[in-house]
Amino acid sequence: MPASARQRCHAVLAGFVTLATAAVVSLAAPGSAAAADTWTETGSDRARPLDESQGLTSVEVPANSPNRYTGIGTIPLGVSSRGWNHVGDPDASYNGYYIEPYQRDSGNSKMYRVQAPDGTWSEYVHTLSPGEALNNSWDAISPDGQWMLSGEWGTMNRFLVFPTPGVNPSTSPSANLPQVSTVNLDHAVRDVQGCDFSGPTTLLCSSDDPDGSLFGLTKPLLQIDLSAPPNGSGDVTGHVTALRQLPLRSSCSGTFEAEGIDYDRRTGILRVIVMSPGFCILTDSKTYKFSRG
């Protein structure tokens, strides 16, 4: 989320929209994609604004690792002092590589900070391709570990595909991390804050869309069904479905902010961060939990 985006003023629905009233909005020809899932809220935890406000991921390796979160308070001084002042929604590969996406206010690059299973850190810088936006809101690692998706802020019809830094043998901290292919979406999405794979060709994404004109609802949970697993040799298409509005509950009125997302394949639990408006960002921001069905 760029700093400028935090100043948006849009009206949002302040009540929680239950499963019974949440419409599933499919935007491609019938039968062109897998059936959309439904997700029911099962609980929530408080989200701290300093260190749990941007993103989250579950970590499988080492065993019994705690969930990890990102926020302005998690950016190391040695990273922020070099201009990387925003961290987005991270992800972790099934074999234990943890990756955080970073951006800065100007320049022509974005950065992915990688922690290997042995605890060592390395940085992989991507020089922007022509027409690519500077912001770096999230990353999502494919189930096979070899490819990483990332997205741009604003209204977009694509996601970017990279070799997974630190995992794919073609990558090196000393070389540019190249974009190798694209996920071409069949319908525009807006202000996607995080995505995570729930299967080899299925993504779940949190959108901070404040407008509602794309799907008929603001702050949607999206499902994106890919035509094939992402790879470095060719583009794939993505069928976009809006599943439901994310919970918007707070003691304060104003603009909520949908943030990062995580799907834990071990438990089947989906988690999404929603930050509350105004002063209540400190008191009742939540990480909401959902189960399928």
N, C-alpha and C positions, 0 to 999 in steps of 0.2 A: 504494500500500500504506500504510494508516494505521499510525502508530507502534505502536498497541496490538496490531495484527495480528502484529507481529514477535515477540510474546511467546507465540504459540501453541505448544502442545506436543502434537503428534500423531505417531504412528508412521508412517513412510514406508518404502517399498521402497527399499533402499540399492543394489540392483544395477541395471545397465543392462538395459532390456527391449528385445530386438532386434526387428527387423521381423517375424521369423518367429513371435514369440510375442505380438506386440502385437495385440490384438483391435480390430476396427473396430466400434464400438457405435453403431448407428443407432436413433434414437428417435422415428421417425414412421412412418406407414403406408407400406408398400412402394410405390415408384414416385412418391412425393410430392415428391422432390427429386432433384437431379443426383447422379450416382454420386460417392461419396467418393473423394478422392485418397489415395494412399499416399506417405509421405515417408521417405526413407532418409538416415541420418546419413552425411555425407561428410567431416567434419572439425570442428575447433573452434579457438577462440582464447581466450587467458586474458582474463577479464573483471575489470578493476580495480574494487575495491569503492567507491572514492570517486567516480569519475567515469564508470563504465560499469556501474553496478549497478541501474539503474532501467529504462532504455529505450534504444532505438536506432532509427535510420532511415537509409535510403539517400537521397541527394540527387541529383537529375538536373540541376538548374540552380543555379549555373553548371556547365558541363561539367567533368568530372573532379573534382568535389567529393568530399571524403572522406566516409565514413560518419560520422554524428553519434550521440553517446551522451549520456545524462543520468544523474546521480547527485547525491548531496548536495553533492559538490564542484563541480558545474556551476552551482549556483544563485548568481546574482550577489548581492553583499552588499546592494545597493539594493533587491532583491526580497525577500530573507529578512528584512531589517530591518522590512518592512511586514507580516510575519506569514506570507508565502507560503513555508513552510518544507519543502514536499514537492513534488518534480517527478516526473511519471509518464513513461509511454512516449510519445514524440513521433511526429509524422508530417510528411511533406513532400508538397506537391502536385506534380504533374508539371511545373508551370510555375514552381517554385522558391520557394513560400511554405513556411516551416518553422514548425511550431506545437508548443509545449510546454504540457502541462496542469499546472496548479498547484492546490494546496489548502493550507488552513491548519487549525489545530486547533479553531477555533470560528468562529461567524458564520453568515451565510446566503447565501454566494456562493462561487463558484469562478472561476478565472481561466485564460485562454489567452493565452500570450505568443507573439507572431507576429513573425518576421523576414521582411521582404520581400526579393525578389531583389536590391534595391539595397543591402541590408545594414542598413536601418533597422529598429528594433524598435517595437512598439506592444503595448498590453495591452487585452484584451477581457474584461470581467467579466460573468458570468452570475449573476443572482439566482435562488436555488433555487426551483423550482416546489413546490407542496404535495406532501409525501411524498417529495421527492427527497433522496437521501443527500448528505452534505457532501463525501465523498471524490471524488477526480478522478484515477483511475489511468491513463487513456490517452485518446488521440484517434486517429481513423482518417479520412482524407480520401477521399471518393469519387473514382473515376477522372476524372469530369468536373470535379472541383475545387470544385463549388458547395456540397457538403454535407459535414458533419463528424459522425461518430458518436463517442459517448463513453459510458463505462460507470460503474456504481457498484459499490462493494465489497460483498461478502457474497453471499448467495444471491438471484439476480435472474432475472426472466423478461422483461427488456427491455433494450434499449439506447436511448440518447437521440440525437435528430437535431437538429443546429443548422445554420444557414447558416454556411459556412466563413468564419471571421473573417479579414478582410483580402483575401479573394478574392471572396466573394459581395457584389455591390454594395449589398445591403440592410444590411450591417453597418457599424458605426462604433465607434471606441474610446470615443466620448463617450456611447454609448447602451447599454442592457442588451442582452446577446446572448441572444436568446430561444430556448427549445426550440420547434421547429416541428412535430415529429412524433416517432413512436416506432417502433422495430423490436420487434415482439412475438414473443418466442421460443417455440417449441413445446415446449421442455423447459427446466427451470431450469439455470442455470450458476452456478458459485460462484467468487468471488475471481478474476475475470478481470483479468489484469495488462496485457494488450495485445492489440490486433487490428490487422490490416492487410488491405487489399483485395488479392486476387490476381486479380480480374476484376470486371466491372461489378456482379455480384450475388453474389460469393463473398468471405467473410471467413475469414481464418485467425486463431485466437486462442490465446493462452497462458493457461492457468488454473492458479492456485496452490492449487487445491482440496486441502486436507490430509486430507479425510475419505474420499473414494472412493465414497460411497454413491450418488452421482448416476449414475456411469458404470461403476462396478466397477473403477476405477483412480484413483490419485491423480495430481495434476499432469498433466492431459491436454492434448494439442494438440487443439484443436477446429476443425471446419469448420462455417461457418454459411452456408447457401444462402438468399438473400433471394428473396422472391416477385417483386420488382421492384427496380430501382435506387432508392435512397432519394431523397426529394424533400421539399419543404416543404409539400406540399398534402395529404398523407395518409399514414397508417401503412402499413407493410409487415410481413409476417411473416418469420420466420427459422427454417429447419429446422436443428436442431443435431445434429451427428455428432461423437462422440469418435473421433479417428483412432488415437491411440497415447499411451502415456506418454512424457513428456519424459525425456531421460537424467538419471539420478540417480547420479553417480559422484563419489567423493571419498575422500581418505585419512582423513577424519573421518566418524564416524557422527552422526546427528542429523537435524534438520529442514532440508531443502533449501528454496529459494525460487525458484519460477519467476517470471521478470520479463518484460521487454518482448519484442516480436516485430517482425520486418521481413521483407517480401517484396520482392525487387528484380526488377521485371518485365524488366529488361534482361538479366539473367543467369539468371533462374529460381531463384535461391538464396533459401531461407528461412533466417532466423537467429533463434535464441531464446536469451535469457540465462537461465542457471540458476546461482544463487549457492549455494555450498557451506555446510555447517553449521559452527558453532563457529569455531575458529581458522582452519580451512581456507578461510573466506571470503576470506582474504588470499592464499592460495597456489594453490588449484586451482578457483576459480569459472571458469565457461566461457561463452562464446558459441558455441553449437552451430550447425553448418551442415547443411542438409538439401537434397536434390534430390528432385523428383517422380519416382515410379516405383520 
